[in-house]
Amino acid sequence: MTSSAEPVRRRRLRPVTLRTRLVAVLVACLLVSCAAVAVATSLALRHFLLDRLDEQLAAAGGRYATILEHPSDHDADNSAFGSVVGQPAGTLGARVLNGTVTAFGVVDEPGVTAPAATRAQLARLTAPTAPRTLHLDTLGEYRVIATAGQDGDVLITGLPATPVEETVRHALEIEAVVFAAALLISGAAAALFVRLSLRPLTRVARTALQVSKLPLATGEVSIPDRVDDPAPGTEVGQVAEAFNHMLEHIEAALSERHAGEKELRRFVADASHELRTPVAVVRSHAEYAQRTGGDQSDAVTGALERIVAESDRMGVLVDNLLLLARLDAGRPLGREPVDLTRVTLDAARDAQIAGSTHEWRLELPDEPVTVTGDDYALHQALANLLANARTHTPPGTTVTVRLEADGTRGVMLSVADDGPGIAPELQPRVFERLVHGSAAHGGSGLGLSIVAAIVAAHGGTIRLDSTPGRTVFEVDLPPR
């Protein structure tokens, strides 16, 4: 289960571009920096405000708490404790005696009472106590300080700490808005800058894609324009410069290869053309010797027959080489209407005569099929396919020739047999030149390569599907 799940997980992960990664890293660094600044400023601001609050507590002294130390000067219900001259609103005062809060008050809040939990918190304070922050029920955060009274009691003074927290929170909100805007602006600017900086890489990728689509295997190749070098000293400039050098080497190598191919094709064409005459002379003299030799020994008769047979075989080979040389040179074939039905009938009839030990089947449409091309070349291509099926299959093999026509898709011509099939390791190279299916069957190894060249010259395609017991060659030709 693990091995099957991993490919699925890999397929779901989409690759991230270098531009996106650079912008993401920059924004992440800015985000961390902004977060660090926000934390540092909020801590510093809170510490500063608490220090000011502690200074106010120290300045207030215990005046408000001292009043609470002598309640006899005021009303018994401590209602007069709600207002003290010189004390800011919200100032808290409390008197603790023997672990019990005996008096409690808040400036500008007369009649306020402390809950039991608040009284318990205050009762635990001892004198002297440094300023500390307490959360008092119903009152909120308070910064309090405890001092010793004159009667063995503890006098507590406190100032609200909620404004400090609100100020820090408000500062954080402002920083969040400012930093968010800064991140957006910085991210957009970074994306634009990175895009401009990596534009040469985009041109390199575009040029490389154009080169990858060129038919580099054969023929003369024209490499696209070079990539502009924006800055030779930069990393991107170095990549562009190296890519341009690579294109120059590729173009030089392809030009040299094309020149060599032209020379080789010219040599093959010239040699094949020159060989036609001596081959014809040898064959004609051998045939003449056969007719006028009179009484000859069996050895001489056999030798003459072999000379004629090999001369015929060499003549076919020379003709094939000439045809391949002409196709490689790009010389156009005929462009005339060709009755492919008649071509198929003729080729099948010839194959049936040559391979009487095979069973031949022909499947043709009711209406004649016409394509535009070269009559002789198409006949040779089909004849080569049939000869290939006859030569590489045992007697008794059924060979089926099928011709189908579609007004939109074109024409499909197939040759199928139920023979032993083609070896899997040979199938990828079966249309290459000088590839022999079996040494026992002989052959020049040019038949299927000629078929592929003729089909390509007609703008068509050829496919092979071979398994033991079934081999099919399918030729697709464009509609007329």
Legacy VTK file of the C-alpha trace (Angstrom):
# vtk DataFile Version 3.0
C-alpha trace
ASCII
DATASET POLYDATA
POINTS 480 float
0.000 0.000 0.000
2.858 2.368 0.763
4.514 1.991 -2.619
1.257 2.588 -4.495
0.355 5.643 -2.427
3.688 7.394 -2.954
3.262 7.911 -6.748
-0.223 9.327 -6.124
1.216 11.756 -3.596
3.928 12.776 -6.035
1.383 13.420 -8.759
-0.594 15.738 -6.485
2.445 17.899 -5.679
2.810 20.514 -8.341
6.274 21.878 -9.039
6.934 25.382 -7.718
8.731 27.817 -9.991
11.966 29.497 -8.976
10.243 32.887 -9.193
7.562 31.776 -6.733
10.132 30.310 -4.344
12.232 33.482 -4.349
9.226 35.719 -3.716
7.920 33.343 -1.045
11.280 33.264 0.753
11.540 37.064 0.626
8.013 37.540 1.941
8.620 34.921 4.643
11.786 36.735 5.748
9.892 40.032 5.841
7.071 38.388 7.774
9.489 36.999 10.363
11.214 40.380 10.604
7.902 42.197 11.033
6.777 39.698 13.653
10.072 40.122 15.523
9.750 43.919 15.372
6.140 43.741 16.572
7.032 41.485 19.496
10.052 43.580 20.446
8.181 46.904 20.241
5.164 45.584 22.150
7.366 44.187 24.930
9.389 47.397 25.072
6.232 49.535 25.063
4.603 47.441 27.790
7.750 47.571 29.889
7.980 51.349 29.406
4.327 51.927 30.319
4.560 49.684 33.380
7.642 51.611 34.490
5.681 54.872 34.167
2.825 53.286 36.098
5.205 52.168 38.819
6.575 55.718 38.998
3.015 56.989 39.443
2.486 54.455 42.245
5.671 55.611 43.910
4.643 59.255 43.472
1.168 58.579 44.881
2.805 57.113 47.948
0.334 55.734 50.432
-1.822 58.829 50.759
-5.018 57.110 49.740
-4.194 54.023 51.802
-3.250 56.231 54.791
-6.764 57.656 54.818
-8.040 54.078 54.991
-5.775 53.471 57.997
-7.866 55.884 60.142
-11.505 55.238 59.290
-12.647 57.120 62.418
-12.169 60.356 60.496
-14.743 59.271 57.922
-18.101 57.636 57.667
-18.356 54.114 58.938
-19.373 52.779 55.517
-16.205 54.255 53.954
-18.254 56.264 51.503
-15.834 59.170 51.791
-13.039 56.993 50.493
-14.389 57.347 46.931
-12.698 60.712 46.311
-9.265 61.950 47.330
-7.661 65.153 46.134
-4.594 64.571 43.947
-5.309 60.916 43.249
-6.165 59.849 39.677
-9.486 58.190 38.948
-9.417 54.440 39.428
-6.761 54.515 42.159
-7.283 51.559 44.464
-6.675 51.639 48.191
-6.972 48.885 50.775
-6.006 48.243 54.413
-5.127 44.740 55.568
-4.921 43.918 59.258
-4.116 40.445 60.524
-4.801 38.901 57.082
-8.184 40.614 56.720
-9.140 43.494 54.465
-10.619 46.043 56.856
-11.057 48.882 54.361
-11.311 49.084 50.576
-11.995 51.885 48.085
-11.515 53.112 44.509
-11.188 56.810 43.617
-14.242 58.214 41.766
-16.123 54.992 42.400
-17.831 55.552 45.796
-19.549 52.635 47.400
-17.617 50.037 45.437
-17.037 46.780 47.278
-14.447 44.113 46.694
-15.552 40.523 46.019
-14.328 37.792 48.319
-11.796 36.589 45.758
-10.357 40.098 45.438
-10.151 40.497 49.215
-8.353 37.167 49.455
-5.800 38.270 46.831
-5.154 41.536 48.649
-4.996 39.866 52.068
-2.092 37.677 50.904
0.115 40.721 50.194
2.811 41.526 52.724
4.803 44.712 53.231
6.951 45.780 51.655
5.966 44.429 48.241
7.436 45.544 44.930
4.956 46.629 42.244
3.166 43.668 40.697
0.212 43.081 38.397
-2.931 41.423 39.774
-6.144 40.484 38.026
-8.948 41.576 40.369
-12.476 40.324 39.773
-14.887 43.057 38.537
-11.978 45.548 38.493
-9.611 44.058 35.893
-5.834 44.347 35.757
-4.215 46.436 38.518
-0.647 47.350 39.301
-0.378 47.275 43.128
2.218 48.033 45.786
2.067 47.223 49.517
3.659 49.259 52.339
3.650 48.868 56.123
1.207 51.032 58.115
1.629 52.660 61.504
-0.620 50.178 63.317
1.012 46.976 62.136
-1.282 46.828 59.181
-0.544 46.652 55.428
-1.538 49.562 53.199
-2.140 48.691 49.527
-2.222 51.189 46.655
-3.013 50.253 43.059
-3.455 51.839 39.646
-5.368 50.315 36.695
-3.110 48.361 34.283
-5.846 47.915 31.696
-4.910 51.143 29.820
-1.399 49.758 29.462
-2.667 46.542 27.896
-5.094 48.472 25.685
-2.294 50.759 24.516
-0.070 47.777 23.711
-2.932 46.031 21.910
-3.753 49.172 19.934
-0.089 49.544 18.980
-0.037 45.912 17.812
-3.139 46.503 15.690
-1.524 49.527 14.066
1.687 47.578 13.474
-0.305 44.674 11.966
-1.984 46.999 9.480
1.261 48.784 8.633
3.232 45.536 8.316
0.491 43.899 6.212
0.565 46.835 3.815
4.354 46.724 3.791
4.290 42.972 3.058
1.848 43.423 0.195
3.832 46.252 -1.337
7.154 44.472 -0.773
5.764 41.199 -2.182
4.473 42.913 -5.305
7.723 44.805 -5.754
9.745 41.632 -5.161
7.620 39.673 -7.656
8.136 42.392 -10.275
11.865 42.601 -9.580
12.344 38.826 -9.647
10.317 38.570 -12.836
12.454 41.208 -14.518
15.633 39.603 -13.201
14.655 36.120 -14.411
13.372 37.264 -17.794
16.553 36.036 -19.522
15.919 32.562 -18.063
12.431 32.679 -19.555
13.949 33.479 -22.941
16.407 30.614 -22.474
13.537 28.221 -21.720
11.545 29.498 -24.706
14.521 29.088 -27.023
15.263 25.623 -25.633
11.637 24.631 -26.248
11.905 25.817 -29.847
15.097 23.796 -30.306
13.454 20.699 -28.800
10.705 20.891 -31.429
13.146 21.026 -34.347
13.656 17.866 -36.447
17.277 17.396 -35.417
17.552 13.789 -36.576
17.918 14.501 -40.287
18.103 17.342 -42.750
19.414 20.857 -42.474
18.573 22.516 -39.172
18.350 26.238 -38.479
18.860 27.046 -34.799
16.720 29.947 -33.467
18.196 33.301 -32.555
20.506 33.434 -29.589
19.444 34.659 -26.149
20.339 38.265 -25.387
22.981 38.489 -22.670
21.691 41.137 -20.216
24.653 41.238 -17.837
27.715 39.041 -18.414
28.783 39.275 -14.781
25.551 37.990 -13.254
24.501 34.395 -12.713
21.608 34.774 -15.150
23.962 36.296 -17.703
26.353 33.383 -17.292
23.520 30.922 -17.914
22.476 32.820 -21.048
26.059 32.969 -22.294
26.618 29.246 -21.698
23.338 28.465 -23.445
24.350 30.538 -26.479
27.691 28.712 -26.659
25.850 25.400 -26.498
23.575 26.459 -29.371
26.611 27.452 -31.422
28.214 24.041 -30.867
24.960 22.266 -31.696
24.486 24.291 -34.861
28.077 23.645 -35.947
27.740 19.920 -35.270
24.404 19.716 -37.102
25.800 21.622 -40.073
28.780 19.299 -40.227
26.528 16.268 -39.961
24.202 17.591 -42.665
27.162 18.212 -44.963
28.369 14.669 -44.345
24.892 13.286 -45.023
24.713 15.197 -48.285
28.085 13.843 -49.364
27.041 10.323 -48.377
23.724 10.584 -50.229
25.517 11.942 -53.278
27.998 9.066 -53.120
25.229 6.479 -52.714
23.259 7.971 -55.599
26.305 8.195 -57.859
27.525 4.717 -56.925
24.075 3.214 -57.391
23.663 4.920 -60.719
27.088 3.723 -61.880
26.358 0.183 -60.687
23.190 -0.138 -62.743
25.092 -0.447 -66.039
27.607 -3.161 -65.036
24.899 -5.110 -63.235
22.736 -4.990 -66.335
25.694 -6.041 -68.495
26.517 -8.988 -66.233
22.902 -10.126 -66.240
22.542 -9.792 -69.989
25.783 -11.733 -70.677
24.713 -14.466 -68.273
21.335 -14.754 -69.941
23.027 -14.796 -73.384
25.374 -17.577 -72.241
22.396 -19.564 -71.019
20.639 -19.270 -74.388
23.626 -19.917 -76.691
25.870 -22.090 -74.607
24.767 -25.367 -76.159
25.717 -28.410 -74.173
26.997 -27.263 -70.802
27.855 -29.088 -67.677
25.519 -28.912 -64.744
28.082 -26.852 -62.841
28.250 -24.217 -65.579
24.467 -24.136 -65.898
24.120 -23.716 -62.140
26.708 -20.978 -62.077
24.937 -19.053 -64.828
21.627 -19.361 -63.000
23.238 -18.017 -59.835
24.770 -15.132 -61.794
21.371 -14.205 -63.212
19.656 -14.497 -59.826
22.266 -12.451 -58.001
22.302 -9.893 -60.792
18.548 -9.485 -60.405
18.954 -9.176 -56.631
21.720 -6.613 -57.034
19.593 -4.697 -59.507
16.750 -4.501 -56.973
19.206 -3.383 -54.281
20.609 -0.676 -56.557
17.107 0.534 -57.393
16.260 0.669 -53.673
19.396 2.636 -52.909
18.595 5.088 -55.687
15.058 5.534 -54.369
16.263 6.128 -50.812
18.868 8.587 -52.049
16.191 10.466 -53.974
13.858 10.550 -50.948
16.661 11.664 -48.635
17.551 14.450 -51.030
13.987 15.709 -50.741
13.141 15.226 -54.361
9.345 15.309 -54.670
7.451 12.240 -55.750
4.606 12.301 -58.206
1.480 14.193 -57.190
-1.260 12.645 -59.245
-4.541 10.909 -58.431
-3.797 7.262 -57.658
-6.425 4.518 -57.579
-5.241 2.838 -54.380
-7.772 0.048 -54.843
-6.146 -0.968 -58.128
-2.677 -0.671 -56.589
-3.745 -2.945 -53.745
-5.241 -5.519 -56.121
-2.095 -5.596 -58.278
0.279 -5.874 -55.329
-1.823 -8.586 -53.682
-1.983 -10.560 -56.928
1.798 -10.390 -57.336
2.307 -11.452 -53.716
-0.080 -14.389 -54.151
1.877 -15.627 -57.164
5.212 -15.240 -55.347
3.911 -16.824 -52.132
1.605 -19.630 -53.185
2.215 -21.458 -49.898
0.515 -18.633 -47.944
-3.176 -17.867 -47.659
-4.004 -14.382 -48.924
-7.106 -12.420 -47.988
-8.191 -9.080 -49.414
-10.721 -6.710 -47.792
-11.622 -3.707 -49.956
-14.403 -1.124 -49.717
-17.237 -1.119 -52.228
-16.170 2.173 -53.779
-12.713 2.844 -55.291
-10.287 4.647 -53.004
-8.248 7.453 -54.565
-5.308 9.315 -53.022
-2.857 11.907 -54.297
0.670 10.648 -54.738
3.109 8.567 -56.733
1.600 5.402 -58.248
4.889 3.523 -58.569
6.129 4.465 -55.076
2.850 3.458 -53.384
2.879 0.142 -55.263
6.452 -0.472 -54.133
5.619 0.352 -50.510
2.706 -2.103 -50.433
4.750 -4.725 -52.298
7.518 -4.411 -49.696
5.014 -4.916 -46.845
3.593 -8.005 -48.526
7.061 -9.351 -49.296
8.029 -8.803 -45.662
4.986 -10.778 -44.506
5.697 -13.564 -47.014
9.412 -13.793 -46.278
9.315 -13.771 -42.477
6.370 -16.131 -41.899
6.157 -19.907 -42.393
4.057 -21.589 -45.119
0.364 -21.690 -44.316
0.347 -18.243 -42.726
-2.703 -16.121 -43.447
-1.935 -12.609 -44.680
-4.807 -10.095 -44.729
-4.693 -6.864 -46.710
-7.334 -4.329 -45.649
-8.120 -0.967 -47.245
-10.414 1.525 -45.522
-11.379 5.075 -46.478
-12.764 7.900 -44.369
-13.578 11.262 -45.913
-12.259 13.182 -42.892
-9.494 11.015 -41.440
-8.076 9.781 -44.727
-7.115 6.297 -45.900
-5.931 3.363 -43.773
-4.075 0.478 -45.413
-3.050 -2.476 -43.256
-1.171 -5.726 -43.779
-1.720 -8.310 -41.040
-0.488 -11.869 -40.615
-0.853 -14.591 -37.994
2.823 -15.550 -38.059
5.281 -15.775 -35.149
5.582 -11.992 -34.805
8.566 -9.668 -34.532
10.955 -9.833 -31.581
10.182 -7.068 -29.021
13.781 -5.822 -29.001
13.655 -5.418 -32.789
10.337 -3.558 -33.042
11.650 -0.049 -32.137
14.250 -0.318 -34.955
12.222 -2.156 -37.570
11.927 0.905 -39.861
15.640 1.691 -39.715
17.925 0.859 -42.608
19.912 -2.340 -42.771
17.922 -3.900 -39.934
17.390 -7.593 -40.585
14.596 -9.501 -38.934
16.336 -12.864 -39.377
19.565 -13.811 -41.042
17.933 -17.015 -42.274
15.553 -15.092 -44.526
18.230 -12.913 -46.091
17.157 -9.584 -47.547
18.908 -6.256 -47.814
17.337 -4.736 -44.709
15.994 -1.787 -46.742
12.423 -2.875 -47.433
10.646 -1.426 -44.396
12.843 1.683 -44.353
11.764 2.325 -47.957
8.124 1.877 -46.915
8.536 4.405 -44.074
10.274 6.894 -46.393
7.575 6.602 -49.071
4.767 6.971 -46.511
6.472 10.012 -44.953
6.953 11.552 -48.412
3.167 11.236 -48.907
2.480 12.971 -45.567
1.343 9.761 -43.891
2.355 7.632 -40.912
3.079 3.956 -40.410
2.638 1.931 -37.207
3.600 -1.556 -36.103
1.757 -3.749 -33.644
3.277 -7.190 -33.251
2.709 -10.005 -30.793
3.186 -13.738 -31.218
0.401 -14.848 -33.560
-0.464 -11.388 -34.938
1.589 -8.706 -36.691
-0.055 -5.618 -38.200
1.485 -2.797 -40.238
-0.945 0.145 -40.520
-0.387 2.944 -43.023
-2.405 6.157 -42.687
-2.490 8.461 -45.699
-4.065 11.916 -45.730
-7.351 12.400 -47.604
-7.183 13.541 -51.186
LINES 1 481
480 0 1 2 3 4 5 6 7 8 9 10 11 12 13 14 15 16 17 18 19 20 21 22 23 24 25 26 27 28 29 30 31 32 33 34 35 36 37 38 39 40 41 42 43 44 45 46 47 48 49 50 51 52 53 54 55 56 57 58 59 60 61 62 63 64 65 66 67 68 69 70 71 72 73 74 75 76 77 78 79 80 81 82 83 84 85 86 87 88 89 90 91 92 93 94 95 96 97 98 99 100 101 102 103 104 105 106 107 108 109 110 111 112 113 114 115 116 117 118 119 120 121 122 123 124 125 126 127 128 129 130 131 132 133 134 135 136 137 138 139 140 141 142 143 144 145 146 147 148 149 150 151 152 153 154 155 156 157 158 159 160 161 162 163 164 165 166 167 168 169 170 171 172 173 174 175 176 177 178 179 180 181 182 183 184 185 186 187 188 189 190 191 192 193 194 195 196 197 198 199 200 201 202 203 204 205 206 207 208 209 210 211 212 213 214 215 216 217 218 219 220 221 222 223 224 225 226 227 228 229 230 231 232 233 234 235 236 237 238 239 240 241 242 243 244 245 246 247 248 249 250 251 252 253 254 255 256 257 258 259 260 261 262 263 264 265 266 267 268 269 270 271 272 273 274 275 276 277 278 279 280 281 282 283 284 285 286 287 288 289 290 291 292 293 294 295 296 297 298 299 300 301 302 303 304 305 306 307 308 309 310 311 312 313 314 315 316 317 318 319 320 321 322 323 324 325 326 327 328 329 330 331 332 333 334 335 336 337 338 339 340 341 342 343 344 345 346 347 348 349 350 351 352 353 354 355 356 357 358 359 360 361 362 363 364 365 366 367 368 369 370 371 372 373 374 375 376 377 378 379 380 381 382 383 384 385 386 387 388 389 390 391 392 393 394 395 396 397 398 399 400 401 402 403 404 405 406 407 408 409 410 411 412 413 414 415 416 417 418 419 420 421 422 423 424 425 426 427 428 429 430 431 432 433 434 435 436 437 438 439 440 441 442 443 444 445 446 447 448 449 450 451 452 453 454 455 456 457 458 459 460 461 462 463 464 465 466 467 468 469 470 471 472 473 474 475 476 477 478 479
